[in-house]
Amino acid sequence: ARRRQKSIIMAAVKTLRGLLQELRAASPNGCIKNSLASRYILGQYKKFQTTDQQLCKARDEALSLGQTYLTYLSSVRKYNELYKEFHGRGERTVRETADMVGFKLPHDPK
């Protein structure tokens, strides 16, 4: 039971760090100190802190919800990066297409 307790705490810390990192990446100036979202997340984490003797189903649910939000935020960020890189800008040249997918064109010895 103690080992499970420790792994839950470590997972919660990892999730919290990931959430704050994703919020920082989504912030226009990179500062989340006064962000409502970061204050809310930190408040929720403090709310569901328990001592070693207490078992809290709500804490497990909060951890699961935090992991879900983390997955969502990182997926949106990755989607936007991919969209920006590969979004169609009209017709591409053969060289641009080859570079985009990692191919090299044969050298033309003219």
N, CA, C and O atoms as a GROMACS GRO file, in nm:
protein
  440
    1ALA      N    1   0.083  -0.119   0.000
    1ALA     CA    2   0.000   0.000   0.000
    1ALA      C    3   0.088   0.126   0.000
    1ALA      O    4   0.055   0.226  -0.064
    2ARG      N    5   0.199   0.119   0.073
    2ARG     CA    6   0.288   0.235   0.080
    2ARG      C    7   0.353   0.262  -0.056
    2ARG      O    8   0.370   0.377  -0.095
    3ARG      N    9   0.388   0.155  -0.126
    3ARG     CA   10   0.451   0.170  -0.258
    3ARG      C   11   0.352   0.232  -0.357
    3ARG      O   12   0.388   0.318  -0.438
    4ARG      N   13   0.227   0.187  -0.350
    4ARG     CA   14   0.123   0.242  -0.438
    4ARG      C   15   0.103   0.391  -0.407
    4ARG      O   16   0.087   0.473  -0.498
    5GLN      N   17   0.104   0.424  -0.279
    5GLN     CA   18   0.087   0.562  -0.235
    5GLN      C   19   0.199   0.650  -0.293
    5GLN      O   20   0.174   0.760  -0.342
    6LYS      N   21   0.321   0.598  -0.287
    6LYS     CA   22   0.436   0.674  -0.337
    6LYS      C   23   0.428   0.691  -0.488
    6LYS      O   24   0.459   0.798  -0.541
    7SER      N   25   0.385   0.586  -0.559
    7SER     CA   26   0.376   0.596  -0.705
    7SER      C   27   0.266   0.693  -0.747
    7SER      O   28   0.279   0.761  -0.849
    8ILE      N   29   0.158   0.701  -0.668
    8ILE     CA   30   0.052   0.797  -0.699
    8ILE      C   31   0.104   0.939  -0.681
    8ILE      O   32   0.076   1.027  -0.762
    9ILE      N   33   0.180   0.961  -0.575
    9ILE     CA   34   0.235   1.094  -0.550
    9ILE      C   35   0.332   1.134  -0.661
    9ILE      O   36   0.330   1.247  -0.708
   10MET      N   37   0.417   1.040  -0.703
   10MET     CA   38   0.513   1.068  -0.811
   10MET      C   39   0.440   1.097  -0.942
   10MET      O   40   0.479   1.187  -1.017
   11ALA      N   41   0.334   1.021  -0.970
   11ALA     CA   42   0.255   1.045  -1.091
   11ALA      C   43   0.189   1.182  -1.086
   11ALA      O   44   0.181   1.252  -1.188
   12ALA      N   45   0.141   1.220  -0.968
   12ALA     CA   46   0.077   1.351  -0.953
   12ALA      C   47   0.177   1.464  -0.978
   12ALA      O   48   0.144   1.563  -1.044
   13VAL      N   49   0.297   1.450  -0.924
   13VAL     CA   50   0.400   1.553  -0.943
   13VAL      C   51   0.439   1.562  -1.090
   13VAL      O   52   0.453   1.672  -1.145
   14LYS      N   53   0.455   1.448  -1.154
   14LYS     CA   54   0.492   1.445  -1.296
   14LYS      C   55   0.382   1.510  -1.381
   14LYS      O   56   0.411   1.586  -1.473
   15THR      N   57   0.257   1.478  -1.350
   15THR     CA   58   0.145   1.536  -1.423
   15THR      C   59   0.138   1.687  -1.401
   15THR      O   60   0.116   1.762  -1.496
   16LEU      N   61   0.156   1.731  -1.277
   16LEU     CA   62   0.153   1.874  -1.247
   16LEU      C   63   0.262   1.948  -1.324
   16LEU      O   64   0.236   2.054  -1.383
   17ARG      N   65   0.382   1.895  -1.324
   17ARG     CA   66   0.492   1.959  -1.397
   17ARG      C   67   0.461   1.965  -1.546
   17ARG      O   68   0.485   2.067  -1.612
   18GLY      N   69   0.407   1.856  -1.600
   18GLY     CA   70   0.371   1.854  -1.742
   18GLY      C   71   0.264   1.956  -1.776
   18GLY      O   72   0.273   2.024  -1.878
   19LEU      N   73   0.162   1.965  -1.690
   19LEU     CA   74   0.056   2.064  -1.713
   19LEU      C   75   0.111   2.206  -1.713
   19LEU      O   76   0.078   2.285  -1.801
   20LEU      N   77   0.194   2.237  -1.616
   20LEU     CA   78   0.251   2.372  -1.609
   20LEU      C   79   0.342   2.400  -1.728
   20LEU      O   80   0.346   2.512  -1.778
   21GLN      N   81   0.414   2.299  -1.774
   21GLN     CA   82   0.501   2.315  -1.891
   21GLN      C   83   0.416   2.342  -2.016
   21GLN      O   84   0.451   2.428  -2.097
   22GLU      N   85   0.306   2.268  -2.033
   22GLU     CA   86   0.220   2.291  -2.149
   22GLU      C   87   0.152   2.428  -2.143
   22GLU      O   88   0.138   2.494  -2.245
   23LEU      N   89   0.112   2.470  -2.023
   23LEU     CA   90   0.054   2.604  -2.009
   23LEU      C   91   0.156   2.711  -2.045
   23LEU      O   92   0.123   2.811  -2.109
   24ARG      N   93   0.280   2.690  -2.003
   24ARG     CA   94   0.387   2.785  -2.034
   24ARG      C   95   0.409   2.791  -2.186
   24ARG      O   96   0.430   2.898  -2.242
   25ALA      N   97   0.405   2.675  -2.252
   25ALA     CA   98   0.424   2.671  -2.397
   25ALA      C   99   0.308   2.740  -2.469
   25ALA      O  100   0.327   2.800  -2.575
   26ALA      N  101   0.188   2.731  -2.413
   26ALA     CA  102   0.071   2.791  -2.476
   26ALA      C  103   0.058   2.940  -2.447
   26ALA      O  104  -0.014   3.011  -2.517
   27SER      N  105   0.127   2.987  -2.345
   27SER     CA  106   0.119   3.127  -2.306
   27SER      C  107   0.195   3.214  -2.406
   27SER      O  108   0.305   3.177  -2.447
   28PRO      N  109   0.138   3.327  -2.446
   28PRO     CA  110   0.206   3.411  -2.545
   28PRO      C  111   0.340   3.465  -2.499
   28PRO      O  112   0.432   3.480  -2.580
   29ASN      N  113   0.354   3.494  -2.370
   29ASN     CA  114   0.481   3.547  -2.321
   29ASN      C  115   0.560   3.446  -2.240
   29ASN      O  116   0.668   3.478  -2.188
   30GLY      N  117   0.509   3.323  -2.227
   30GLY     CA  118   0.581   3.218  -2.154
   30GLY      C  119   0.572   3.230  -2.003
   30GLY      O  120   0.634   3.150  -1.933
   31CYS      N  121   0.497   3.326  -1.952
   31CYS     CA  122   0.485   3.347  -1.808
   31CYS      C  123   0.346   3.303  -1.761
   31CYS      O  124   0.245   3.352  -1.812
   32ILE      N  125   0.343   3.212  -1.665
   32ILE     CA  126   0.213   3.164  -1.616
   32ILE      C  127   0.194   3.196  -1.469
   32ILE      O  128   0.101   3.145  -1.405
   33LYS      N  129   0.280   3.279  -1.414
   33LYS     CA  130   0.274   3.309  -1.271
   33LYS      C  131   0.138   3.364  -1.229
   33LYS      O  132   0.085   3.324  -1.126
   34ASN      N  133   0.081   3.454  -1.308
   34ASN     CA  134  -0.047   3.516  -1.274
   34ASN      C  135  -0.163   3.459  -1.356
   34ASN      O  136  -0.271   3.517  -1.360
   35SER      N  137  -0.141   3.347  -1.420
   35SER     CA  138  -0.243   3.285  -1.504
   35SER      C  139  -0.354   3.222  -1.419
   35SER      O  140  -0.326   3.156  -1.319
   36LEU      N  141  -0.478   3.244  -1.459
   36LEU     CA  142  -0.591   3.184  -1.388
   36LEU      C  143  -0.585   3.032  -1.395
   36LEU      O  144  -0.614   2.963  -1.298
   37ALA      N  145  -0.547   2.980  -1.512
   37ALA     CA  146  -0.541   2.835  -1.529
   37ALA      C  147  -0.438   2.772  -1.435
   37ALA      O  148  -0.466   2.670  -1.372
   38SER      N  149  -0.321   2.832  -1.425
   38SER     CA  150  -0.218   2.774  -1.338
   38SER      C  151  -0.258   2.784  -1.192
   38SER      O  152  -0.233   2.692  -1.114
   39ARG      N  153  -0.321   2.896  -1.154
   39ARG     CA  154  -0.368   2.908  -1.015
   39ARG      C  155  -0.475   2.805  -0.983
   39ARG      O  156  -0.477   2.748  -0.874
   40TYR      N  157  -0.565   2.782  -1.079
   40TYR     CA  158  -0.670   2.682  -1.058
   40TYR      C  159  -0.611   2.542  -1.042
   40TYR      O  160  -0.649   2.468  -0.952
   41ILE      N  161  -0.517   2.508  -1.131
   41ILE     CA  162  -0.455   2.374  -1.126
   41ILE      C  163  -0.381   2.355  -0.994
   41ILE      O  164  -0.396   2.251  -0.929
   42LEU      N  165  -0.302   2.453  -0.954
   42LEU     CA  166  -0.230   2.442  -0.827
   42LEU      C  167  -0.327   2.433  -0.709
   42LEU      O  168  -0.302   2.359  -0.613
   43GLY      N  169  -0.436   2.507  -0.715
   43GLY     CA  170  -0.537   2.499  -0.610
   43GLY      C  171  -0.600   2.362  -0.601
   43GLY      O  172  -0.625   2.311  -0.491
   44GLN      N  173  -0.626   2.300  -0.716
   44GLN     CA  174  -0.684   2.166  -0.717
   44GLN      C  175  -0.586   2.064  -0.661
   44GLN      O  176  -0.625   1.974  -0.587
   45TYR      N  177  -0.459   2.078  -0.696
   45TYR     CA  178  -0.359   1.985  -0.642
   45TYR      C  179  -0.348   1.998  -0.491
   45TYR      O  180  -0.335   1.898  -0.420
   46LYS      N  181  -0.351   2.121  -0.441
   46LYS     CA  182  -0.345   2.141  -0.296
   46LYS      C  183  -0.469   2.086  -0.227
   46LYS      O  184  -0.462   2.032  -0.117
   47LYS      N  185  -0.583   2.101  -0.293
   47LYS     CA  186  -0.710   2.054  -0.237
   47LYS      C  187  -0.711   1.902  -0.217
   47LYS      O  188  -0.768   1.852  -0.120
   48PHE      N  189  -0.648   1.829  -0.309
   48PHE     CA  190  -0.652   1.683  -0.303
   48PHE      C  191  -0.527   1.621  -0.241
   48PHE      O  192  -0.507   1.500  -0.252
   49GLN      N  193  -0.443   1.702  -0.177
   49GLN     CA  194  -0.330   1.645  -0.103
   49GLN      C  195  -0.385   1.572   0.018
   49GLN      O  196  -0.478   1.619   0.084
   50THR      N  197  -0.326   1.456   0.048
   50THR     CA  198  -0.369   1.380   0.165
   50THR      C  199  -0.247   1.332   0.241
   50THR      O  200  -0.136   1.332   0.188
   51THR      N  201  -0.267   1.292   0.364
   51THR     CA  202  -0.157   1.236   0.442
   51THR      C  203  -0.138   1.090   0.403
   51THR      O  204  -0.218   1.036   0.326
   52ASP      N  205  -0.034   1.027   0.454
   52ASP     CA  206  -0.005   0.888   0.420
   52ASP      C  207  -0.116   0.793   0.464
   52ASP      O  208  -0.139   0.692   0.398
   53GLN      N  209  -0.185   0.823   0.575
   53GLN     CA  210  -0.287   0.732   0.625
   53GLN      C  211  -0.418   0.743   0.546
   53GLN      O  212  -0.497   0.649   0.546
   54GLN      N  213  -0.440   0.853   0.480
   54GLN     CA  214  -0.568   0.871   0.412
   54GLN      C  215  -0.563   0.814   0.271
   54GLN      O  216  -0.464   0.830   0.199
   55LEU      N  217  -0.671   0.749   0.234
   55LEU     CA  218  -0.688   0.706   0.096
   55LEU      C  219  -0.802   0.788   0.039
   55LEU      O  220  -0.907   0.802   0.102
   56CYS      N  221  -0.782   0.841  -0.077
   56CYS     CA  222  -0.880   0.935  -0.130
   56CYS      C  223  -0.912   0.901  -0.274
   56CYS      O  224  -0.829   0.917  -0.363
   57LYS      N  225  -1.034   0.854  -0.297
   57LYS     CA  226  -1.076   0.822  -0.433
   57LYS      C  227  -1.081   0.949  -0.518
   57LYS      O  228  -1.048   0.946  -0.637
   58ALA      N  229  -1.121   1.058  -0.457
   58ALA     CA  230  -1.128   1.185  -0.531
   58ALA      C  231  -0.990   1.226  -0.581
   58ALA      O  232  -0.977   1.285  -0.688
   59ARG      N  233  -0.886   1.196  -0.503
   59ARG     CA  234  -0.750   1.230  -0.546
   59ARG      C  235  -0.713   1.150  -0.670
   59ARG      O  236  -0.653   1.204  -0.763
   60ASP      N  237  -0.749   1.021  -0.673
   60ASP     CA  238  -0.722   0.939  -0.791
   60ASP      C  239  -0.797   0.992  -0.913
   60ASP      O  240  -0.743   0.996  -1.024
   61GLU      N  241  -0.920   1.034  -0.891
   61GLU     CA  242  -0.998   1.091  -1.001
   61GLU      C  243  -0.938   1.223  -1.048
   61GLU      O  244  -0.935   1.252  -1.167
   62ALA      N  245  -0.890   1.303  -0.954
   62ALA     CA  246  -0.827   1.430  -0.989
   62ALA      C  247  -0.698   1.406  -1.069
   62ALA      O  248  -0.669   1.478  -1.164
   63LEU      N  249  -0.622   1.304  -1.029
   63LEU     CA  250  -0.500   1.270  -1.102
   63LEU      C  251  -0.534   1.227  -1.245
   63LEU      O  252  -0.468   1.268  -1.340
   64SER      N  253  -0.636   1.144  -1.258
   64SER     CA  254  -0.679   1.099  -1.390
   64SER      C  255  -0.723   1.217  -1.476
   64SER      O  256  -0.691   1.224  -1.594
   65LEU      N  257  -0.797   1.308  -1.417
   65LEU     CA  258  -0.842   1.427  -1.489
   65LEU      C  259  -0.722   1.513  -1.530
   65LEU      O  260  -0.719   1.566  -1.641
   66GLY      N  261  -0.625   1.528  -1.441
   66GLY     CA  262  -0.504   1.604  -1.473
   66GLY      C  263  -0.427   1.542  -1.588
   66GLY      O  264  -0.378   1.613  -1.676
   67GLN      N  265  -0.417   1.409  -1.589
   67GLN     CA  266  -0.348   1.340  -1.698
   67GLN      C  267  -0.424   1.357  -1.829
   67GLN      O  268  -0.362   1.369  -1.936
   68THR      N  269  -0.556   1.358  -1.822
   68THR     CA  270  -0.637   1.380  -1.942
   68THR      C  271  -0.614   1.520  -1.998
   68THR      O  272  -0.597   1.536  -2.118
   69TYR      N  273  -0.614   1.620  -1.911
   69TYR     CA  274  -0.587   1.757  -1.955
   69TYR      C  275  -0.447   1.769  -2.014
   69TYR      O  276  -0.427   1.838  -2.114
   70LEU      N  277  -0.350   1.704  -1.952
   70LEU     CA  278  -0.213   1.708  -2.002
   70LEU      C  279  -0.206   1.648  -2.142
   70LEU      O  280  -0.142   1.705  -2.231
   71THR      N  281  -0.271   1.535  -2.162
   71THR     CA  282  -0.274   1.472  -2.295
   71THR      C  283  -0.339   1.565  -2.397
   71THR      O  284  -0.290   1.580  -2.509
   72TYR      N  285  -0.449   1.628  -2.358
   72TYR     CA  286  -0.518   1.720  -2.447
   72TYR      C  287  -0.430   1.839  -2.485
   72TYR      O  288  -0.417   1.872  -2.603
   73LEU      N  289  -0.369   1.902  -2.386
   73LEU     CA  290  -0.286   2.020  -2.413
   73LEU      C  291  -0.166   1.986  -2.501
   73LEU      O  292  -0.134   2.060  -2.594
   74SER      N  293  -0.099   1.874  -2.472
   74SER     CA  294   0.018   1.838  -2.554
   74SER      C  295  -0.025   1.798  -2.694
   74SER      O  296   0.047   1.824  -2.790
   75SER      N  297  -0.141   1.734  -2.708
   75SER     CA  298  -0.190   1.695  -2.841
   75SER      C  299  -0.225   1.818  -2.924
   75SER      O  300  -0.196   1.822  -3.044
   76VAL      N  301  -0.287   1.917  -2.864
   76VAL     CA  302  -0.322   2.040  -2.936
   76VAL      C  303  -0.194   2.111  -2.980
   76VAL      O  304  -0.187   2.160  -3.093
   77ARG      N  305  -0.094   2.117  -2.893
   77ARG     CA  306   0.032   2.183  -2.928
   77ARG      C  307   0.099   2.111  -3.044
   77ARG      O  308   0.146   2.175  -3.139
   78LYS      N  309   0.105   1.978  -3.038
   78LYS     CA  310   0.168   1.901  -3.146
   78LYS      C  311   0.090   1.914  -3.276
   78LYS      O  312   0.150   1.924  -3.384
   79TYR      N  313  -0.043   1.914  -3.268
   79TYR     CA  314  -0.126   1.932  -3.387
   79TYR      C  315  -0.095   2.066  -3.453
   79TYR      O  316  -0.076   2.073  -3.575
   80ASN      N  317  -0.089   2.172  -3.373
   80ASN     CA  318  -0.062   2.305  -3.429
   80ASN      C  319   0.076   2.312  -3.493
   80ASN      O  320   0.093   2.376  -3.597
   81GLU      N  321   0.175   2.245  -3.432
   81GLU     CA  322   0.309   2.242  -3.492
   81GLU      C  323   0.306   2.170  -3.627
   81GLU      O  324   0.364   2.218  -3.724
   82LEU      N  325   0.238   2.054  -3.632
   82LEU     CA  326   0.229   1.979  -3.757
   82LEU      C  327   0.150   2.056  -3.863
   82LEU      O  328   0.187   2.058  -3.980
   83TYR      N  329   0.042   2.119  -3.821
   83TYR     CA  330  -0.040   2.195  -3.914
   83TYR      C  331   0.040   2.309  -3.975
   83TYR      O  332   0.034   2.334  -4.095
   84LYS      N  333   0.114   2.378  -3.890
   84LYS     CA  334   0.195   2.491  -3.938
   84LYS      C  335   0.301   2.444  -4.038
   84LYS      O  336   0.328   2.510  -4.137
   85GLU      N  337   0.360   2.327  -4.010
   85GLU     CA  338   0.468   2.277  -4.095
   85GLU      C  339   0.417   2.222  -4.228
   85GLU      O  340   0.480   2.243  -4.332
   86PHE      N  341   0.304   2.151  -4.226
   86PHE     CA  342   0.261   2.078  -4.345
   86PHE      C  343   0.136   2.136  -4.413
   86PHE      O  344   0.092   2.081  -4.514
   87HIS      N  345   0.080   2.244  -4.361
   87HIS     CA  346  -0.040   2.302  -4.421
   87HIS      C  347  -0.009   2.346  -4.564
   87HIS      O  348   0.094   2.408  -4.590
   88GLY      N  349  -0.100   2.313  -4.654
   88GLY     CA  350  -0.080   2.345  -4.794
   88GLY      C  351  -0.071   2.494  -4.819
   88GLY      O  352  -0.156   2.571  -4.774
   89ARG      N  353   0.032   2.534  -4.890
   89ARG     CA  354   0.048   2.674  -4.930
   89ARG      C  355   0.044   2.682  -5.082
   89ARG      O  356   0.125   2.752  -5.143
   90GLY      N  357  -0.048   2.612  -5.140
   90GLY     CA  358  -0.053   2.609  -5.286
   90GLY      C  359   0.036   2.497  -5.338
   90GLY      O  360   0.069   2.403  -5.266
   91GLU      N  361   0.072   2.507  -5.463
   91GLU     CA  362   0.152   2.403  -5.528
   91GLU      C  363   0.296   2.409  -5.480
   91GLU      O  364   0.356   2.517  -5.474
   92ARG      N  365   0.351   2.294  -5.446
   92ARG     CA  366   0.492   2.286  -5.404
   92ARG      C  367   0.576   2.236  -5.521
   92ARG      O  368   0.527   2.166  -5.610
   93THR      N  369   0.703   2.273  -5.519
   93THR     CA  370   0.794   2.219  -5.620
   93THR      C  371   0.830   2.076  -5.580
   93THR      O  372   0.806   2.034  -5.467
   94VAL      N  373   0.889   2.003  -5.674
   94VAL     CA  374   0.931   1.866  -5.646
   94VAL      C  375   1.036   1.866  -5.536
   94VAL      O  376   1.034   1.780  -5.448
   95ARG      N  377   1.128   1.963  -5.539
   95ARG     CA  378   1.233   1.971  -5.437
   95ARG      C  379   1.173   1.997  -5.299
   95ARG      O  380   1.214   1.934  -5.201
   96GLU      N  381   1.077   2.089  -5.288
   96GLU     CA  382   1.014   2.118  -5.159
   96GLU      C  383   0.943   1.994  -5.103
   96GLU      O  384   0.951   1.965  -4.984
   97THR      N  385   0.875   1.922  -5.191
   97THR     CA  386   0.805   1.801  -5.148
   97THR      C  387   0.905   1.695  -5.102
   97THR      O  388   0.884   1.630  -4.999
   98ALA      N  389   1.013   1.678  -5.176
   98ALA     CA  390   1.115   1.580  -5.139
   98ALA      C  391   1.180   1.617  -5.006
   98ALA      O  392   1.200   1.531  -4.920
   99ASP      N  393   1.211   1.744  -4.988
   99ASP     CA  394   1.269   1.790  -4.861
   99ASP      C  395   1.173   1.768  -4.745
   99ASP      O  396   1.215   1.731  -4.635
  100MET      N  397   1.045   1.791  -4.769
  100MET     CA  398   0.945   1.779  -4.664
  100MET      C  399   0.935   1.635  -4.612
  100MET      O  400   0.917   1.614  -4.492
  101VAL      N  401   0.946   1.536  -4.701
  101VAL     CA  402   0.933   1.396  -4.658
  101VAL      C  403   1.067   1.329  -4.634
  101VAL      O  404   1.072   1.212  -4.598
  102GLY      N  405   1.177   1.403  -4.655
  102GLY     CA  406   1.309   1.348  -4.622
  102GLY      C  407   1.380   1.276  -4.735
  102GLY      O  408   1.476   1.204  -4.711
  103PHE      N  409   1.335   1.295  -4.857
  103PHE     CA  410   1.402   1.233  -4.971
  103PHE      C  411   1.504   1.330  -5.030
  103PHE      O  412   1.492   1.451  -5.014
  104LYS      N  413   1.603   1.274  -5.099
  104LYS     CA  414   1.700   1.357  -5.171
  104LYS      C  415   1.681   1.332  -5.320
  104LYS      O  416   1.667   1.219  -5.364
  105LEU      N  417   1.680   1.441  -5.395
  105LEU     CA  418   1.667   1.428  -5.540
  105LEU      C  419   1.802   1.395  -5.601
  105LEU      O  420   1.906   1.436  -5.548
  106PRO      N  421   1.802   1.322  -5.712
  106PRO     CA  422   1.930   1.295  -5.779
  106PRO      C  423   1.993   1.425  -5.828
  106PRO      O  424   1.923   1.519  -5.867
  107HIS      N  425   2.124   1.430  -5.825
  107HIS     CA  426   2.197   1.550  -5.866
  107HIS      C  427   2.193   1.562  -6.018
  107HIS      O  428   2.215   1.464  -6.089
  108ASP      N  429   2.164   1.682  -6.067
  108ASP     CA  430   2.158   1.707  -6.211
  108ASP      C  431   2.292   1.765  -6.256
  108ASP      O  432   2.321   1.881  -6.225
  109PRO      N  433   2.375   1.687  -6.330
  109PRO     CA  434   2.512   1.732  -6.364
  109PRO      C  435   2.518   1.823  -6.486
  109PRO      O  436   2.599   1.795  -6.575
  110LYS      N  437   2.441   1.927  -6.496
  110LYS     CA  438   2.445   2.015  -6.614
  110LYS      C  439   2.557   2.114  -6.605
  110LYS      O  440   2.575   2.196  -6.695
   0.00000   0.00000   0.00000
